[in-house]
């Protein structure tokens, strides 16, 4: 079989949608699985549905990357979006053709900077991981390239400014996809810091502010990447070798914070795509973190101790799934600000996503860093519910007891805090200070452990024992877990 490219597709008589020639209107920092299954998928759909007529040039953000493979395949790759949708199993295949090439700035940064001279270029997208948007004062303007992503972007924007001056309309719409709060604004802040540090001039800094739109965005899709165990059979079925096969869940949602005029420029709505352009992305981020992530964090530790290993299997257990749904619908949704109908629709999609037959999502992998996760994802719902109703949310309170029971390890080693579930050993992974704390309290009884954890302000940023009745209720629930197990506690919450 031949490697995937346009000639190969012509030879096998491929008759699906392809866009071979179009101007490069998008520069993307990041060539990994996520952006190719998310942003590039949406752009490819825009091209087909609305005549957006845009190609994407990729730039790998770190030295090791996929540039050679992408260029060998002329930017083409096969994407599979799989899961449950409206109660049915779905497996959608699409060849993505919006990518032209991938540049390696560590081999030829000048080629990247030349893209800034392209008058058609209008959009910059990026996902350089949570650590990518960071200001490193050791970066210099003369570095080839700057080591930080914001440093590279500043160099790129300066070349644009040098080429077109302050000409109106030659700035960029910059869509940041990193998983940090206010990602677009944080990126803009870093760029302006570099412009000041490198003394690139007031005119340039004013141009950054006035001609460029740094959009904060929320991204939501689980991307499972290259399907190593299935790749050979997929290639055999397709009749070509694709070294860049990408897979993800069918669900996808992108919220972009920007002015209404952006809806005309980026006609996602016209294409019927799940992309929302709004003046405030925060309620949608809160919805995702509280419902999707909060649901995970609320039930997985208890479900693991009850003998489950995979999220999908939990959804087939009436008690565990019931506990999760009661947490979401009765205790989390009432604390959120979006319309109830929207929240419940999103919640229903969460259950379908967790049932995905193509993803074996291990509970232990979700358990990583559960202390900070509980603080960020669940604690706001606990406090919001208490403030709104004056009572403790039963399931959320129980989830804190599940967390304490899960973190009752026996031996602290280099690779984590070792604990036991029945006849199995599992490893608790968290910040070392967290593990050392629990190791120091491993002999505590339920009441003492609950008090120690609730009053640890380093964990929560406040003293949780001050929440009326919380410490006492958690200690009681932890005793019930010791006597009857987490499964029976979940059952009691549903009674």
C-alpha positions as CSV (number, residue, x, y, z in Angstrom):
1,X,0.0,0.0,0.0
2,X,1.0,3.6,-0.7
3,X,1.2,6.4,1.9
4,X,-1.7,8.7,2.1
5,X,-1.4,11.8,-0.2
6,X,-3.5,13.4,-2.9
7,X,-2.1,11.1,-5.7
8,X,-2.9,8.0,-3.6
9,X,-6.5,9.1,-3.0
10,X,-6.8,9.8,-6.8
11,X,-5.5,6.3,-7.5
12,X,-8.0,4.5,-5.2
13,X,-10.9,6.6,-6.5
14,X,-11.6,8.5,-3.3
15,X,-14.8,10.6,-3.8
16,X,-15.2,12.4,-0.5
17,X,-14.7,16.1,0.2
18,X,-11.1,17.4,-0.4
19,X,-9.8,20.9,-0.7
20,X,-6.4,20.8,-2.5
21,X,-5.7,24.4,-3.2
22,X,-6.7,27.5,-1.1
23,X,-4.8,30.4,0.5
24,X,-3.1,29.8,3.8
25,X,-5.3,31.9,6.1
26,X,-4.6,30.1,9.4
27,X,-1.3,29.6,11.2
28,X,-1.5,27.0,14.0
29,X,1.1,26.6,16.7
30,X,0.7,23.0,17.6
31,X,0.4,19.9,15.4
32,X,-0.6,17.3,17.9
33,X,-3.6,15.0,18.1
34,X,-5.9,17.5,19.9
35,X,-5.8,20.4,17.5
36,X,-6.0,18.1,14.4
37,X,-9.1,16.5,15.8
38,X,-10.7,19.7,17.0
39,X,-9.7,23.0,15.4
40,X,-8.6,21.6,12.1
41,X,-11.8,19.4,11.9
42,X,-13.9,22.5,12.4
43,X,-12.0,24.5,9.8
44,X,-12.3,21.6,7.4
45,X,-16.0,21.5,7.9
46,X,-16.2,25.3,7.4
47,X,-14.4,24.9,4.1
48,X,-17.0,22.3,3.0
49,X,-20.1,23.8,4.3
50,X,-19.5,27.6,3.8
51,X,-16.7,27.9,1.2
52,X,-14.4,29.3,3.9
53,X,-11.6,28.4,1.5
54,X,-8.8,28.4,4.0
55,X,-5.7,26.3,4.4
56,X,-3.9,25.9,7.7
57,X,-0.1,25.9,8.0
58,X,1.1,24.2,11.1
59,X,4.1,25.0,13.3
60,X,5.4,22.5,15.8
61,X,5.9,24.3,19.1
62,X,8.7,22.0,20.4
63,X,11.8,20.5,18.7
64,X,10.5,16.9,18.4
65,X,7.3,16.8,16.4
66,X,5.3,15.5,13.5
67,X,6.5,17.9,10.7
68,X,8.1,15.2,8.5
69,X,5.2,12.9,8.7
70,X,2.7,15.7,8.0
71,X,4.6,16.9,5.0
72,X,5.1,13.4,3.6
73,X,1.3,13.1,3.6
74,X,0.8,16.6,2.1
75,X,-1.1,17.6,5.3
76,X,-3.7,14.8,4.8
77,X,-4.8,12.5,7.6
78,X,-7.8,10.4,8.6
79,X,-9.9,11.4,11.5
80,X,-12.4,9.1,13.3
81,X,-14.9,10.6,15.7
82,X,-16.5,7.8,17.8
83,X,-18.9,7.4,20.6
84,X,-22.6,7.5,21.6
85,X,-24.9,10.1,20.0
86,X,-28.6,10.2,20.7
87,X,-28.4,6.7,22.1
88,X,-26.8,5.2,19.1
89,X,-23.2,4.0,18.5
90,X,-21.4,6.3,16.0
91,X,-18.1,6.0,14.2
92,X,-17.6,8.8,11.7
93,X,-14.6,8.8,9.3
94,X,-13.3,12.0,7.5
95,X,-10.1,12.8,5.6
96,X,-9.0,16.2,6.8
97,X,-7.7,18.3,3.9
98,X,-7.4,21.8,5.3
99,X,-3.7,21.4,6.3
100,X,-1.0,22.4,3.7
101,X,2.2,21.7,5.5
102,X,4.0,21.8,8.9
103,X,7.0,23.9,9.7
104,X,9.7,23.2,12.2
105,X,10.9,26.5,13.7
106,X,14.0,24.8,15.1
107,X,15.2,23.8,11.7
108,X,14.1,27.0,9.8
109,X,12.5,29.7,11.8
110,X,12.8,32.2,8.9
111,X,10.3,30.0,7.0
112,X,7.9,30.5,9.9
113,X,8.4,34.3,9.9
114,X,7.8,34.4,6.2
115,X,4.2,33.4,6.9
116,X,3.8,36.8,8.6
117,X,4.4,38.4,5.2
118,X,1.4,36.6,3.7
119,X,-1.4,39.2,3.3
120,X,-4.0,36.4,3.3
121,X,-3.1,35.2,6.8
122,X,-5.7,36.2,9.3
123,X,-6.0,33.6,12.1
124,X,-3.6,32.1,14.6
125,X,-4.6,29.1,16.7
126,X,-2.6,27.5,19.3
127,X,-2.5,24.7,21.9
128,X,1.0,24.6,23.5
129,X,-0.2,22.8,26.7
130,X,-1.0,24.6,30.0
131,X,2.7,25.3,30.5
132,X,3.0,26.9,27.0
133,X,1.5,30.3,27.9
134,X,4.3,31.5,30.3
135,X,6.5,34.5,30.3
136,X,10.2,33.6,30.5
137,X,12.4,36.7,30.9
138,X,15.5,34.8,29.7
139,X,14.0,34.8,26.1
140,X,15.7,37.3,23.8
141,X,14.5,38.8,20.6
142,X,17.5,37.6,18.8
143,X,16.9,33.9,19.7
144,X,16.2,31.7,16.7
145,X,13.6,31.0,17.8
146,X,12.6,32.2,21.3
147,X,12.2,29.2,23.6
148,X,8.7,30.2,24.9
149,X,5.6,30.2,22.7
150,X,4.6,33.8,23.6
151,X,8.2,34.8,22.7
152,X,7.9,33.1,19.3
153,X,4.5,34.7,18.7
154,X,6.0,38.2,19.6
155,X,8.7,37.6,17.0
156,X,6.1,36.6,14.5
157,X,3.9,39.6,15.2
158,X,6.8,42.0,14.9
159,X,7.6,40.6,11.4
160,X,4.0,41.2,10.5
161,X,4.2,44.8,11.9
162,X,7.5,45.4,9.9
163,X,5.8,44.1,6.7
164,X,2.5,46.0,6.9
165,X,3.1,48.7,9.4
166,X,-0.1,49.8,11.1
167,X,-2.2,49.1,8.1
168,X,-5.8,48.4,9.2
169,X,-7.0,44.8,8.9
170,X,-3.5,43.2,8.9
171,X,-3.6,42.1,12.5
172,X,-4.8,38.7,13.6
173,X,-7.6,36.9,15.3
174,X,-5.7,34.7,17.8
175,X,-7.6,31.7,19.2
176,X,-5.9,30.3,22.2
177,X,-6.9,26.7,23.2
178,X,-4.7,26.1,26.2
179,X,-6.4,24.8,29.3
180,X,-5.8,27.8,31.6
181,X,-8.2,30.5,32.7
182,X,-8.5,33.5,30.3
183,X,-6.0,31.8,28.0
184,X,-6.3,34.6,25.3
185,X,-5.8,37.4,27.7
186,X,-2.9,35.7,29.4
187,X,-1.2,35.2,26.1
188,X,-1.7,38.9,25.2
189,X,-0.2,39.8,28.5
190,X,2.9,37.7,27.8
191,X,3.3,39.2,24.3
192,X,3.1,42.7,25.6
193,X,5.7,41.9,28.3
194,X,8.1,40.7,25.6
195,X,7.5,43.7,23.4
196,X,8.3,46.0,26.4
197,X,11.4,43.9,27.5
198,X,12.8,43.8,24.0
199,X,12.1,47.5,23.5
200,X,10.2,47.0,20.2
201,X,8.6,50.4,20.5
202,X,5.3,52.0,21.5
203,X,3.9,51.9,17.9
204,X,4.3,48.1,17.9
205,X,2.7,47.7,21.3
206,X,-0.2,49.9,20.2
207,X,-0.6,47.8,17.1
208,X,-0.7,44.6,19.2
209,X,-3.5,46.1,21.3
210,X,-5.5,47.8,18.5
211,X,-5.2,45.5,15.5
212,X,-5.1,42.0,17.1
213,X,-7.9,40.2,18.8
214,X,-6.7,37.8,21.5
215,X,-9.7,35.5,22.1
216,X,-10.0,33.4,25.2
217,X,-11.7,30.1,24.3
218,X,-13.0,26.9,26.0
219,X,-12.4,23.6,24.2
220,X,-14.2,20.4,24.9
221,X,-13.5,17.1,23.2
222,X,-11.7,14.0,24.4
223,X,-9.1,13.1,21.8
224,X,-7.6,9.6,22.0
225,X,-5.1,10.1,19.2
226,X,-3.3,7.5,17.1
227,X,-5.1,4.1,17.5
228,X,-1.9,2.0,17.7
229,X,-3.7,-1.4,18.2
230,X,-6.1,-0.7,15.3
231,X,-3.8,1.1,12.9
232,X,-2.9,-1.9,10.7
233,X,-6.5,-3.0,10.2
234,X,-7.7,0.6,9.6
235,X,-5.0,1.1,6.9
236,X,-5.9,-2.3,5.3
237,X,-9.6,-1.2,5.1
238,X,-8.8,2.2,3.7
239,X,-6.3,1.0,1.1
240,X,-3.5,3.4,2.1
241,X,-1.0,3.9,4.9
242,X,-1.8,6.8,7.2
243,X,0.8,7.4,9.9
244,X,-1.3,10.3,11.3
245,X,-4.6,8.6,12.0
246,X,-6.4,10.6,14.7
247,X,-9.3,9.5,16.9
248,X,-11.6,11.4,19.3
249,X,-15.1,11.3,20.8
250,X,-18.0,12.4,18.7
251,X,-18.9,15.2,21.1
252,X,-17.2,18.5,20.5
253,X,-17.9,22.1,21.7
254,X,-15.8,25.2,21.3
255,X,-16.7,28.5,23.0
256,X,-14.9,31.6,21.6
257,X,-15.0,34.9,23.5
258,X,-15.1,37.7,21.0
259,X,-17.3,40.5,19.4
260,X,-20.4,39.7,17.3
261,X,-18.5,40.7,14.1
262,X,-16.5,37.5,14.5
263,X,-19.6,35.5,13.7
264,X,-19.4,36.8,10.1
265,X,-15.7,36.1,9.8
266,X,-16.0,32.6,11.2
267,X,-19.4,31.3,10.1
268,X,-19.5,28.3,12.4
269,X,-23.2,28.9,13.1
270,X,-24.0,29.0,9.4
271,X,-22.2,25.6,9.1
272,X,-24.3,24.1,11.9
273,X,-21.1,23.4,14.0
274,X,-21.0,23.3,17.8
275,X,-19.0,26.5,18.1
276,X,-20.3,29.4,20.1
277,X,-19.0,32.9,19.7
278,X,-20.0,34.9,22.8
279,X,-19.0,38.0,24.8
280,X,-18.3,35.9,27.9
281,X,-17.0,32.3,27.8
282,X,-16.8,32.0,31.6
283,X,-20.3,30.5,32.3
284,X,-19.6,27.7,29.7
285,X,-16.2,27.0,31.3
286,X,-17.9,26.9,34.7
287,X,-20.5,24.5,33.2
288,X,-17.8,22.1,31.9
289,X,-15.6,22.2,35.0
290,X,-18.5,21.8,37.5
291,X,-20.6,19.2,35.5
292,X,-18.2,17.2,33.4
293,X,-15.1,17.4,35.4
294,X,-16.9,17.7,38.7
295,X,-18.9,14.5,38.0
296,X,-15.7,12.6,37.4
297,X,-14.1,13.8,40.6
298,X,-17.2,13.2,42.6
299,X,-17.8,9.6,41.8
300,X,-14.6,7.9,40.5
301,X,-12.8,7.4,43.8
302,X,-15.9,5.9,45.4
303,X,-16.6,3.8,42.3
304,X,-13.0,2.5,42.3
305,X,-13.2,1.5,45.9
306,X,-16.5,-0.3,45.1
307,X,-14.6,-2.5,42.6
308,X,-15.0,-0.6,39.3
309,X,-12.1,0.2,37.0
310,X,-13.5,1.9,33.9
311,X,-15.9,4.9,33.5
312,X,-18.1,3.1,30.9
313,X,-18.7,0.2,33.3
314,X,-19.8,2.7,36.0
315,X,-22.5,4.0,33.7
316,X,-24.0,0.5,33.4
317,X,-24.3,0.3,37.2
318,X,-27.6,1.7,38.4
319,X,-26.3,2.8,41.8
320,X,-23.1,4.5,40.6
321,X,-24.7,6.1,37.6
322,X,-27.6,7.1,39.8
323,X,-25.2,8.7,42.3
324,X,-23.5,10.6,39.6
325,X,-26.8,11.9,38.1
326,X,-28.1,12.9,41.5
327,X,-24.9,14.8,42.1
328,X,-25.2,16.6,38.8
329,X,-28.9,17.3,38.6
330,X,-29.8,17.9,42.2
331,X,-26.6,19.4,43.6
332,X,-24.4,21.0,40.8
333,X,-26.9,22.4,38.3
334,X,-28.8,24.5,40.9
335,X,-25.5,26.4,41.6
336,X,-24.9,27.4,38.0
337,X,-26.1,30.5,36.1
338,X,-26.8,29.3,32.6
339,X,-30.5,28.4,31.8
340,X,-31.5,25.1,33.4
341,X,-32.5,23.6,30.0
342,X,-29.0,24.2,28.6
343,X,-27.4,22.8,31.7
344,X,-29.6,19.7,31.6
345,X,-28.9,19.2,27.9
346,X,-25.1,19.3,28.6
347,X,-25.5,16.9,31.6
348,X,-27.3,14.4,29.3
349,X,-24.4,14.6,26.9
350,X,-22.0,13.9,29.7
351,X,-23.7,10.5,30.5
352,X,-23.5,9.6,26.8
353,X,-19.8,10.6,26.7
354,X,-19.0,8.5,29.7
355,X,-20.7,5.5,28.0
356,X,-18.4,5.8,24.9
357,X,-17.6,2.2,23.8
358,X,-14.4,3.3,22.1
359,X,-12.7,4.8,25.2
360,X,-11.5,2.7,28.1
361,X,-11.2,5.6,30.6
362,X,-9.5,4.2,33.7
363,X,-10.7,5.5,37.0
364,X,-7.2,5.4,38.4
365,X,-6.0,7.7,35.6
366,X,-8.7,10.2,36.6
367,X,-7.7,9.9,40.3
368,X,-4.4,11.7,39.6
369,X,-4.0,14.8,41.7
370,X,-7.5,14.5,43.2
371,X,-6.8,17.0,45.9
372,X,-6.4,20.0,43.6
373,X,-9.2,18.6,41.3
374,X,-11.7,18.4,44.2
375,X,-10.8,22.0,45.2
376,X,-11.2,23.3,41.6
377,X,-14.1,21.1,40.4
378,X,-16.3,20.2,43.3
379,X,-15.7,22.6,46.2
380,X,-17.4,25.6,44.4
381,X,-20.5,23.5,44.0
382,X,-20.4,22.5,47.7
383,X,-20.2,26.1,48.8
384,X,-22.7,27.3,46.2
385,X,-25.3,24.7,47.3
386,X,-24.8,25.5,51.0
387,X,-25.1,29.2,50.3
388,X,-28.3,28.7,48.2
389,X,-30.1,26.2,50.4
390,X,-28.5,26.4,53.8
391,X,-28.1,22.6,53.8
392,X,-25.2,20.3,52.8
393,X,-25.4,18.5,49.4
394,X,-25.6,14.8,50.3
395,X,-23.7,13.4,47.4
396,X,-21.0,16.0,47.2
397,X,-20.3,15.6,50.9
398,X,-20.1,11.9,50.4
399,X,-17.6,12.4,47.6
400,X,-15.3,14.1,50.1
401,X,-15.5,11.1,52.3
402,X,-14.7,8.9,49.2
403,X,-11.6,11.0,48.6
404,X,-10.5,10.5,52.3
405,X,-11.1,6.7,52.0
406,X,-9.2,6.5,48.7
407,X,-6.2,8.4,50.1
408,X,-5.8,6.0,53.1
409,X,-2.6,4.5,51.9
410,X,-0.3,2.2,53.7
411,X,3.2,2.9,52.5
412,X,4.8,5.9,50.9
413,X,7.3,5.1,48.1
414,X,9.1,6.9,45.3
415,X,6.3,6.2,42.8
416,X,3.4,7.3,45.1
417,X,1.4,6.3,48.2
418,X,0.5,2.6,48.0
419,X,-3.0,1.5,49.2
420,X,-5.1,-1.6,49.0
421,X,-8.5,-2.3,47.5
422,X,-9.5,-5.9,48.5
423,X,-6.8,-8.1,47.2
424,X,-5.4,-5.4,44.8
425,X,-2.8,-2.7,45.4
426,X,-3.2,0.7,43.9
427,X,-1.0,3.8,43.8
428,X,-2.2,7.2,44.9
429,X,-0.5,9.9,42.8
430,X,-0.6,13.5,43.9
431,X,1.8,16.3,44.9
432,X,4.5,15.0,47.2
433,X,3.4,17.3,50.0
434,X,-0.2,15.9,49.8
435,X,1.1,12.3,49.9
436,X,3.4,13.0,52.9
437,X,0.5,14.6,54.8
438,X,-1.7,11.5,54.3
439,X,1.2,9.3,55.2
440,X,1.6,11.1,58.4
441,X,-2.1,10.6,59.2
442,X,-2.5,7.1,58.0
443,X,-3.2,5.7,61.5
444,X,-5.8,8.4,62.3
445,X,-9.4,7.2,63.0
446,X,-12.2,8.6,60.8
447,X,-12.9,11.7,63.1
448,X,-9.2,12.7,63.4
449,X,-8.5,12.2,59.7
450,X,-11.5,14.2,58.7
451,X,-10.5,17.1,61.0
452,X,-6.9,17.1,59.8
453,X,-7.9,17.2,56.2
454,X,-10.7,19.7,56.5
455,X,-8.5,22.2,58.5
456,X,-5.6,21.9,56.1
457,X,-5.7,25.3,54.5
458,X,-2.8,24.5,52.2
459,X,-5.1,22.1,50.4
460,X,-8.2,24.2,50.2
461,X,-7.2,27.8,50.6
462,X,-9.6,27.9,53.6
463,X,-10.7,25.9,56.6
464,X,-13.5,23.6,55.5
465,X,-14.4,22.8,59.1
466,X,-16.0,26.3,59.2
467,X,-18.7,25.1,56.8
468,X,-21.7,24.3,59.0
469,X,-22.0,20.6,59.7
470,X,-19.5,19.6,56.9
471,X,-16.8,18.1,59.0
472,X,-19.2,16.1,61.2
473,X,-21.1,14.8,58.2
474,X,-17.9,13.7,56.4
475,X,-16.6,11.9,59.5
476,X,-19.9,10.1,59.8
477,X,-19.8,9.1,56.1
478,X,-16.2,7.9,56.4
479,X,-17.3,5.7,59.3
480,X,-20.1,4.3,57.2
481,X,-17.6,3.5,54.4
482,X,-15.3,1.7,56.9
483,X,-18.3,-0.4,58.0
484,X,-20.2,-1.0,54.7
485,X,-18.1,0.3,51.8
486,X,-18.6,3.1,49.3
487,X,-21.2,1.3,47.3
488,X,-23.6,1.1,50.2
489,X,-23.0,4.8,50.9
490,X,-23.9,5.6,47.4
491,X,-27.1,3.6,47.8
492,X,-27.9,5.5,51.0
493,X,-27.5,8.8,49.1
494,X,-30.1,7.7,46.6
495,X,-32.6,6.6,49.2
